[in-house]
Amino acid sequence: MSSTTQEELLEGSQQPTHSKSAGKHRRLLLFQACIWRWLAAIGFYLHKIPRPSPRQPSFQRFCSTAIIEDAKPSQLTLAFYVPRQYDDAIKRGRKFPVILNFHGGGFTMGTPTDDARWACMVVDRLEAVVISAQYRLAPEHPFPTAVDDGVAVLLWLGENADALGLDLQRIALSGFSAGGNMAFTVPLRLREHFEFDSRLEMSQGRVVPNVNAIVSWYPSLDYRLSRTERRATCVRPEKTLPPALTALFDKSYLPNLNDKRSPYVSPTAANDDTLKRVLPDNIKLYLCEWDMLQKEGADFAERLSGLHKHVHCVTIRERRHGFDKSPWPFSVDPAITRHYEDACQFLREVL
């Protein structure tokens, strides 16, 4: 059976609507997700072996989702990577620029330390604070949980900035894959919460961080497109993520197919006026040539440029999705260092 036919079958199988059957289906998705999470944990262990090995987080803090959630709020782990002499500096009143990062994993797997290599380079090159945020995963927590968790973290930073020495006027969002999606959807969702949730009215004196820039790595941006359609745009479709994995991602996070049209999971679905008002002016996109998401990323970059955003879009040649997260334990791909350095230079210029 061809991969295209296999994918059409995976995508075409509707999730059951009967409560008993639906519950069984979700449990099966969870079982599959747990297997992939276990495999990913092994992969990231190997990924962090090559020298220079990324450092462990400097410390952790915990953010409650109660700020936007009435029922059963959760605690999210925030991994902080901070410059040397950070403690002494904040005692003297210094405020550091901030990069809030969201990990990848199809909204189904991943941890805040997955992007440690990126976080450590940003800290060392920019003298900035990098905060890599946990968000709750599907299928246990489908849409819009992840993006709402991102909003909760951003608001938590606003409330705790003074104690942590954070400059709320110099904040960038970064993310990889699903996290790259959140770098766009969290600002959009934040604005929606302020417009329609009376608890978050700006008149209540709540401090809202000012997002100055976005650095998004190989993001998923348009779930209105089927995986078959996306894969067909790739110059090397055999290099893309396997259909079984992408089907797990989509069915886990988006059990309601109508949600695929939401701008809080498909930022390309937002209208031009919203994108122009809400997203920051400085945006950098890193796409992979051998990735089914490359074309939608390039199209979105062109659209944002037409809205007078300062967009820098880089397509990384002959690299597949997640190229910087290889489990190869013997060396670091020079392309990783080169493009991370380039992204750091961009952040240095805009923060």
C-alpha beads as a LAMMPS data file, in Angstrom:
LAMMPS data file: protein, C-alpha beads

351 atoms
350 bonds

1 atom types
1 bond types

-500.0 500.0 xlo xhi
-500.0 500.0 ylo yhi
-500.0 500.0 zlo zhi

Masses

1 110.0

Atoms # bond

1 1 1 0.000 0.000 0.000
2 1 1 1.417 3.402 -0.972
3 1 1 2.102 6.020 1.711
4 1 1 -0.479 8.329 0.101
5 1 1 -3.191 5.672 0.245
6 1 1 -2.228 4.833 3.808
7 1 1 -2.452 8.472 4.801
8 1 1 -5.838 8.935 3.148
9 1 1 -7.132 5.980 5.147
10 1 1 -5.702 7.374 8.371
11 1 1 -7.131 10.826 7.734
12 1 1 -10.413 9.585 6.404
13 1 1 -11.299 7.419 9.390
14 1 1 -13.684 9.590 11.361
15 1 1 -13.520 9.495 15.107
16 1 1 -16.562 7.756 16.621
17 1 1 -19.273 9.963 18.064
18 1 1 -20.919 7.439 20.396
19 1 1 -19.633 8.178 23.886
20 1 1 -18.502 4.615 24.648
21 1 1 -16.786 4.181 21.281
22 1 1 -15.283 7.676 21.471
23 1 1 -13.851 6.949 24.908
24 1 1 -12.264 3.738 23.654
25 1 1 -10.842 5.595 20.663
26 1 1 -9.291 8.275 22.884
27 1 1 -7.742 5.619 25.115
28 1 1 -6.174 4.028 22.044
29 1 1 -4.764 7.397 21.007
30 1 1 -3.349 7.852 24.512
31 1 1 -1.695 4.426 24.357
32 1 1 -0.086 5.336 21.038
33 1 1 0.966 8.739 22.357
34 1 1 2.644 7.166 25.393
35 1 1 4.697 4.898 23.137
36 1 1 5.832 7.848 21.032
37 1 1 6.626 9.879 24.168
38 1 1 8.828 7.036 25.410
39 1 1 10.630 6.843 22.058
40 1 1 11.034 10.638 22.001
41 1 1 12.570 10.588 25.482
42 1 1 15.221 8.148 24.232
43 1 1 15.810 10.304 21.162
44 1 1 16.305 13.471 23.201
45 1 1 18.668 11.680 25.563
46 1 1 20.835 10.829 22.551
47 1 1 20.348 14.297 21.053
48 1 1 21.945 15.956 24.087
49 1 1 25.074 13.770 24.131
50 1 1 27.226 15.563 21.493
51 1 1 29.463 18.313 22.866
52 1 1 28.965 21.011 23.745
53 1 1 26.164 19.398 25.710
54 1 1 23.343 21.787 26.629
55 1 1 23.071 22.800 30.262
56 1 1 20.250 21.855 32.572
57 1 1 17.779 24.660 33.374
58 1 1 19.062 27.179 35.917
59 1 1 15.880 26.782 37.942
60 1 1 12.174 26.072 37.602
61 1 1 9.032 27.973 38.469
62 1 1 5.417 26.854 38.346
63 1 1 2.548 28.693 36.699
64 1 1 -1.117 28.057 37.488
65 1 1 -3.639 28.042 34.674
66 1 1 -6.250 29.416 37.100
67 1 1 -5.741 32.858 35.608
68 1 1 -7.803 31.834 32.566
69 1 1 -9.452 28.614 33.747
70 1 1 -12.212 28.313 36.342
71 1 1 -12.404 24.529 36.699
72 1 1 -9.539 22.236 37.705
73 1 1 -6.575 24.530 37.052
74 1 1 -3.211 22.892 36.490
75 1 1 0.384 23.724 37.381
76 1 1 2.739 24.194 34.435
77 1 1 6.500 23.798 34.743
78 1 1 8.613 26.689 33.442
79 1 1 12.285 25.896 32.792
80 1 1 14.433 29.028 33.258
81 1 1 17.798 29.443 31.547
82 1 1 19.511 32.566 32.855
83 1 1 22.857 34.352 32.325
84 1 1 25.764 34.101 34.724
85 1 1 25.558 36.564 37.601
86 1 1 21.784 36.691 37.110
87 1 1 21.013 36.736 40.840
88 1 1 23.409 39.601 41.557
89 1 1 22.176 41.533 38.532
90 1 1 18.491 41.445 39.485
91 1 1 19.381 42.493 43.038
92 1 1 20.911 45.611 41.480
93 1 1 17.657 46.186 39.578
94 1 1 18.711 44.964 36.145
95 1 1 15.953 43.867 33.778
96 1 1 16.706 41.173 31.190
97 1 1 15.129 40.665 27.770
98 1 1 12.983 37.540 27.649
99 1 1 12.476 34.734 25.140
100 1 1 9.446 32.587 25.929
101 1 1 9.832 29.266 24.133
102 1 1 7.330 26.512 23.292
103 1 1 8.555 22.999 22.501
104 1 1 7.384 20.848 19.602
105 1 1 5.820 17.404 19.419
106 1 1 2.541 17.770 17.539
107 1 1 0.795 18.979 20.731
108 1 1 1.055 15.323 21.792
109 1 1 4.541 14.905 23.228
110 1 1 7.550 16.933 24.304
111 1 1 8.973 18.625 27.402
112 1 1 10.286 22.099 28.303
113 1 1 13.920 20.906 28.110
114 1 1 13.699 19.580 24.545
115 1 1 15.042 22.885 23.188
116 1 1 17.886 23.189 25.707
117 1 1 20.525 23.595 22.991
118 1 1 18.629 26.574 21.557
119 1 1 17.947 28.052 24.991
120 1 1 21.593 27.886 26.063
121 1 1 22.822 29.565 22.904
122 1 1 20.315 32.402 23.260
123 1 1 21.326 32.969 26.887
124 1 1 25.018 33.016 26.029
125 1 1 24.733 35.246 22.948
126 1 1 22.111 37.719 24.158
127 1 1 22.497 37.884 27.942
128 1 1 18.764 37.198 27.989
129 1 1 16.477 34.993 30.057
130 1 1 14.949 32.048 28.188
131 1 1 11.839 30.472 29.655
132 1 1 10.799 27.184 28.099
133 1 1 7.202 26.451 28.977
134 1 1 5.321 23.246 29.571
135 1 1 1.829 22.987 28.170
136 1 1 -0.647 20.169 28.625
137 1 1 -0.613 17.530 25.920
138 1 1 -3.220 15.804 23.783
139 1 1 -5.047 13.473 23.636
140 1 1 -5.613 14.038 27.366
141 1 1 -5.969 17.767 26.734
142 1 1 -7.197 18.567 23.201
143 1 1 -7.542 22.006 21.576
144 1 1 -7.561 24.732 22.798
145 1 1 -5.718 23.626 25.960
146 1 1 -2.167 24.114 24.661
147 1 1 -2.706 27.634 23.340
148 1 1 -4.619 28.627 26.484
149 1 1 -1.732 27.324 28.590
150 1 1 0.578 29.532 26.542
151 1 1 -1.628 32.539 27.303
152 1 1 -1.580 31.670 31.013
153 1 1 2.234 31.563 30.991
154 1 1 2.483 34.930 29.257
155 1 1 0.135 36.520 31.799
156 1 1 2.022 34.863 34.666
157 1 1 5.230 36.468 33.407
158 1 1 3.493 39.826 33.500
159 1 1 2.569 39.321 37.137
160 1 1 6.008 38.067 38.209
161 1 1 8.334 40.131 36.036
162 1 1 9.683 42.395 38.794
163 1 1 10.690 39.524 41.057
164 1 1 12.348 37.694 38.155
165 1 1 14.126 40.686 36.644
166 1 1 12.262 40.525 33.333
167 1 1 11.848 43.447 30.954
168 1 1 8.250 43.282 29.774
169 1 1 8.995 45.662 26.913
170 1 1 11.553 43.285 25.401
171 1 1 9.900 39.911 24.915
172 1 1 10.143 37.501 22.010
173 1 1 8.284 34.249 21.440
174 1 1 10.019 31.244 19.936
175 1 1 8.910 27.732 19.214
176 1 1 9.527 24.598 17.201
177 1 1 6.923 22.788 15.078
178 1 1 3.763 22.792 17.244
179 1 1 5.577 25.306 19.448
180 1 1 6.254 27.394 16.362
181 1 1 2.507 27.388 15.802
182 1 1 2.022 28.627 19.376
183 1 1 4.443 31.494 18.811
184 1 1 1.743 32.876 16.482
185 1 1 -1.447 31.590 18.082
186 1 1 -0.711 32.604 21.685
187 1 1 -0.754 36.366 20.878
188 1 1 -3.943 35.872 18.846
189 1 1 -5.594 33.919 21.656
190 1 1 -4.424 36.416 24.272
191 1 1 -6.181 39.218 22.421
192 1 1 -9.356 37.113 22.168
193 1 1 -9.319 36.495 25.929
194 1 1 -9.000 40.197 26.680
195 1 1 -11.822 41.086 24.318
196 1 1 -14.317 38.485 25.545
197 1 1 -13.283 37.396 29.073
198 1 1 -14.321 39.957 31.708
199 1 1 -11.788 38.505 34.166
200 1 1 -8.940 39.698 31.975
201 1 1 -10.044 43.243 31.264
202 1 1 -7.038 45.508 30.849
203 1 1 -8.819 48.081 32.994
204 1 1 -8.226 45.836 35.985
205 1 1 -4.589 46.899 35.914
206 1 1 -3.213 43.609 34.654
207 1 1 0.300 43.909 33.232
208 1 1 0.490 42.448 29.733
209 1 1 3.918 41.702 28.245
210 1 1 4.746 43.460 25.000
211 1 1 5.743 40.848 22.422
212 1 1 8.350 42.446 20.167
213 1 1 9.326 39.534 17.948
214 1 1 8.620 35.956 16.911
215 1 1 11.148 33.303 15.924
216 1 1 9.285 30.284 14.609
217 1 1 10.979 27.084 13.503
218 1 1 9.240 24.864 10.919
219 1 1 5.738 25.683 12.272
220 1 1 2.423 24.061 11.447
221 1 1 0.238 26.958 10.341
222 1 1 -2.776 25.710 8.379
223 1 1 -4.682 22.663 9.619
224 1 1 -7.414 23.379 7.087
225 1 1 -5.161 21.556 4.638
226 1 1 -5.123 17.785 4.822
227 1 1 -1.838 16.006 5.430
228 1 1 -2.123 14.552 1.943
229 1 1 -2.355 18.050 0.469
230 1 1 0.537 19.269 2.583
231 1 1 2.759 16.313 1.728
232 1 1 2.083 16.812 -1.981
233 1 1 3.708 20.266 -1.821
234 1 1 7.028 18.836 -0.600
235 1 1 9.896 18.300 -3.034
236 1 1 10.872 15.129 -1.161
237 1 1 7.612 13.730 0.289
238 1 1 9.363 10.542 1.396
239 1 1 11.408 12.665 3.815
240 1 1 8.354 14.014 5.670
241 1 1 6.983 12.736 8.970
242 1 1 5.225 9.355 8.638
243 1 1 1.435 9.332 8.177
244 1 1 0.857 7.247 11.307
245 1 1 2.540 9.926 13.426
246 1 1 0.859 12.951 11.837
247 1 1 -2.536 11.224 12.083
248 1 1 -1.906 10.667 15.798
249 1 1 -1.027 14.338 16.241
250 1 1 -4.104 15.630 14.443
251 1 1 -6.648 13.243 15.926
252 1 1 -5.262 13.766 19.428
253 1 1 -5.288 17.567 19.426
254 1 1 -8.195 18.190 17.042
255 1 1 -10.947 15.613 17.655
256 1 1 -13.474 18.195 16.463
257 1 1 -12.720 18.711 12.775
258 1 1 -14.396 22.132 12.813
259 1 1 -11.626 23.388 15.101
260 1 1 -9.155 23.139 12.228
261 1 1 -10.609 26.409 10.928
262 1 1 -9.892 28.281 14.160
263 1 1 -7.173 30.958 13.950
264 1 1 -5.972 29.686 17.345
265 1 1 -4.697 26.511 15.690
266 1 1 -4.515 27.714 12.054
267 1 1 -3.166 31.275 12.278
268 1 1 -3.420 31.517 8.504
269 1 1 -7.211 31.535 9.039
270 1 1 -7.050 34.887 10.864
271 1 1 -8.088 37.895 8.829
272 1 1 -5.541 40.466 7.693
273 1 1 -6.689 43.134 10.125
274 1 1 -6.234 40.808 13.100
275 1 1 -2.790 39.688 11.980
276 1 1 -1.734 43.284 11.431
277 1 1 -3.001 44.462 14.828
278 1 1 -1.947 41.564 17.021
279 1 1 1.293 40.094 15.713
280 1 1 4.578 41.930 16.333
281 1 1 6.346 43.706 13.489
282 1 1 9.510 41.593 13.641
283 1 1 9.118 37.955 12.585
284 1 1 11.646 35.326 11.567
285 1 1 10.617 31.985 10.080
286 1 1 12.917 29.010 9.621
287 1 1 11.510 26.369 7.267
288 1 1 12.928 23.046 6.099
289 1 1 13.125 22.216 2.400
290 1 1 12.154 18.556 2.969
291 1 1 9.099 19.344 5.075
292 1 1 5.402 19.207 4.212
293 1 1 4.990 22.495 6.144
294 1 1 7.483 24.466 4.047
295 1 1 5.035 25.875 1.508
296 1 1 2.417 27.056 4.011
297 1 1 5.200 28.732 5.986
298 1 1 6.554 30.505 2.916
299 1 1 3.036 31.571 1.872
300 1 1 2.312 32.937 5.342
301 1 1 5.603 34.843 5.369
302 1 1 4.706 36.452 2.037
303 1 1 1.255 37.379 3.347
304 1 1 2.682 38.956 6.504
305 1 1 5.183 40.912 4.434
306 1 1 2.246 42.273 2.457
307 1 1 0.803 43.506 5.767
308 1 1 4.011 45.526 6.288
309 1 1 5.507 43.180 8.851
310 1 1 9.300 42.857 8.829
311 1 1 9.487 39.181 7.938
312 1 1 12.691 37.228 7.380
313 1 1 11.999 33.763 5.971
314 1 1 14.791 31.215 5.647
315 1 1 14.402 27.827 3.976
316 1 1 17.059 25.440 5.247
317 1 1 18.294 23.437 2.294
318 1 1 18.122 19.632 2.254
319 1 1 16.864 19.351 5.803
320 1 1 13.743 17.636 7.061
321 1 1 11.271 18.648 9.775
322 1 1 12.965 18.720 13.175
323 1 1 16.446 18.738 11.635
324 1 1 17.885 20.267 14.812
325 1 1 16.542 17.496 17.068
326 1 1 18.430 14.584 15.537
327 1 1 19.128 11.647 17.890
328 1 1 22.569 11.178 16.272
329 1 1 24.814 11.041 19.371
330 1 1 28.234 11.629 17.788
331 1 1 28.166 15.194 16.483
332 1 1 26.052 18.308 16.044
333 1 1 24.932 19.182 12.521
334 1 1 26.782 22.432 11.601
335 1 1 23.520 23.727 10.104
336 1 1 22.043 23.811 13.612
337 1 1 24.750 26.070 14.978
338 1 1 24.710 28.277 11.898
339 1 1 20.978 28.928 11.947
340 1 1 20.760 29.243 15.725
341 1 1 23.496 31.890 15.515
342 1 1 21.556 33.675 12.794
343 1 1 18.405 33.666 14.921
344 1 1 20.346 35.040 17.888
345 1 1 21.632 37.886 15.745
346 1 1 18.057 38.676 14.699
347 1 1 16.904 38.730 18.330
348 1 1 19.844 40.920 19.320
349 1 1 18.758 43.483 16.715
350 1 1 15.060 43.597 17.657
351 1 1 15.109 43.290 21.456

Bonds

1 1 1 2
2 1 2 3
3 1 3 4
4 1 4 5
5 1 5 6
6 1 6 7
7 1 7 8
8 1 8 9
9 1 9 10
10 1 10 11
11 1 11 12
12 1 12 13
13 1 13 14
14 1 14 15
15 1 15 16
16 1 16 17
17 1 17 18
18 1 18 19
19 1 19 20
20 1 20 21
21 1 21 22
22 1 22 23
23 1 23 24
24 1 24 25
25 1 25 26
26 1 26 27
27 1 27 28
28 1 28 29
29 1 29 30
30 1 30 31
31 1 31 32
32 1 32 33
33 1 33 34
34 1 34 35
35 1 35 36
36 1 36 37
37 1 37 38
38 1 38 39
39 1 39 40
40 1 40 41
41 1 41 42
42 1 42 43
43 1 43 44
44 1 44 45
45 1 45 46
46 1 46 47
47 1 47 48
48 1 48 49
49 1 49 50
50 1 50 51
51 1 51 52
52 1 52 53
53 1 53 54
54 1 54 55
55 1 55 56
56 1 56 57
57 1 57 58
58 1 58 59
59 1 59 60
60 1 60 61
61 1 61 62
62 1 62 63
63 1 63 64
64 1 64 65
65 1 65 66
66 1 66 67
67 1 67 68
68 1 68 69
69 1 69 70
70 1 70 71
71 1 71 72
72 1 72 73
73 1 73 74
74 1 74 75
75 1 75 76
76 1 76 77
77 1 77 78
78 1 78 79
79 1 79 80
80 1 80 81
81 1 81 82
82 1 82 83
83 1 83 84
84 1 84 85
85 1 85 86
86 1 86 87
87 1 87 88
88 1 88 89
89 1 89 90
90 1 90 91
91 1 91 92
92 1 92 93
93 1 93 94
94 1 94 95
95 1 95 96
96 1 96 97
97 1 97 98
98 1 98 99
99 1 99 100
100 1 100 101
101 1 101 102
102 1 102 103
103 1 103 104
104 1 104 105
105 1 105 106
106 1 106 107
107 1 107 108
108 1 108 109
109 1 109 110
110 1 110 111
111 1 111 112
112 1 112 113
113 1 113 114
114 1 114 115
115 1 115 116
116 1 116 117
117 1 117 118
118 1 118 119
119 1 119 120
120 1 120 121
121 1 121 122
122 1 122 123
123 1 123 124
124 1 124 125
125 1 125 126
126 1 126 127
127 1 127 128
128 1 128 129
129 1 129 130
130 1 130 131
131 1 131 132
132 1 132 133
133 1 133 134
134 1 134 135
135 1 135 136
136 1 136 137
137 1 137 138
138 1 138 139
139 1 139 140
140 1 140 141
141 1 141 142
142 1 142 143
143 1 143 144
144 1 144 145
145 1 145 146
146 1 146 147
147 1 147 148
148 1 148 149
149 1 149 150
150 1 150 151
151 1 151 152
152 1 152 153
153 1 153 154
154 1 154 155
155 1 155 156
156 1 156 157
157 1 157 158
158 1 158 159
159 1 159 160
160 1 160 161
161 1 161 162
162 1 162 163
163 1 163 164
164 1 164 165
165 1 165 166
166 1 166 167
167 1 167 168
168 1 168 169
169 1 169 170
170 1 170 171
171 1 171 172
172 1 172 173
173 1 173 174
174 1 174 175
175 1 175 176
176 1 176 177
177 1 177 178
178 1 178 179
179 1 179 180
180 1 180 181
181 1 181 182
182 1 182 183
183 1 183 184
184 1 184 185
185 1 185 186
186 1 186 187
187 1 187 188
188 1 188 189
189 1 189 190
190 1 190 191
191 1 191 192
192 1 192 193
193 1 193 194
194 1 194 195
195 1 195 196
196 1 196 197
197 1 197 198
198 1 198 199
199 1 199 200
200 1 200 201
201 1 201 202
202 1 202 203
203 1 203 204
204 1 204 205
205 1 205 206
206 1 206 207
207 1 207 208
208 1 208 209
209 1 209 210
210 1 210 211
211 1 211 212
212 1 212 213
213 1 213 214
214 1 214 215
215 1 215 216
216 1 216 217
217 1 217 218
218 1 218 219
219 1 219 220
220 1 220 221
221 1 221 222
222 1 222 223
223 1 223 224
224 1 224 225
225 1 225 226
226 1 226 227
227 1 227 228
228 1 228 229
229 1 229 230
230 1 230 231
231 1 231 232
232 1 232 233
233 1 233 234
234 1 234 235
235 1 235 236
236 1 236 237
237 1 237 238
238 1 238 239
239 1 239 240
240 1 240 241
241 1 241 242
242 1 242 243
243 1 243 244
244 1 244 245
245 1 245 246
246 1 246 247
247 1 247 248
248 1 248 249
249 1 249 250
250 1 250 251
251 1 251 252
252 1 252 253
253 1 253 254
254 1 254 255
255 1 255 256
256 1 256 257
257 1 257 258
258 1 258 259
259 1 259 260
260 1 260 261
261 1 261 262
262 1 262 263
263 1 263 264
264 1 264 265
265 1 265 266
266 1 266 267
267 1 267 268
268 1 268 269
269 1 269 270
270 1 270 271
271 1 271 272
272 1 272 273
273 1 273 274
274 1 274 275
275 1 275 276
276 1 276 277
277 1 277 278
278 1 278 279
279 1 279 280
280 1 280 281
281 1 281 282
282 1 282 283
283 1 283 284
284 1 284 285
285 1 285 286
286 1 286 287
287 1 287 288
288 1 288 289
289 1 289 290
290 1 290 291
291 1 291 292
292 1 292 293
293 1 293 294
294 1 294 295
295 1 295 296
296 1 296 297
297 1 297 298
298 1 298 299
299 1 299 300
300 1 300 301
301 1 301 302
302 1 302 303
303 1 303 304
304 1 304 305
305 1 305 306
306 1 306 307
307 1 307 308
308 1 308 309
309 1 309 310
310 1 310 311
311 1 311 312
312 1 312 313
313 1 313 314
314 1 314 315
315 1 315 316
316 1 316 317
317 1 317 318
318 1 318 319
319 1 319 320
320 1 320 321
321 1 321 322
322 1 322 323
323 1 323 324
324 1 324 325
325 1 325 326
326 1 326 327
327 1 327 328
328 1 328 329
329 1 329 330
330 1 330 331
331 1 331 332
332 1 332 333
333 1 333 334
334 1 334 335
335 1 335 336
336 1 336 337
337 1 337 338
338 1 338 339
339 1 339 340
340 1 340 341
341 1 341 342
342 1 342 343
343 1 343 344
344 1 344 345
345 1 345 346
346 1 346 347
347 1 347 348
348 1 348 349
349 1 349 350
350 1 350 351
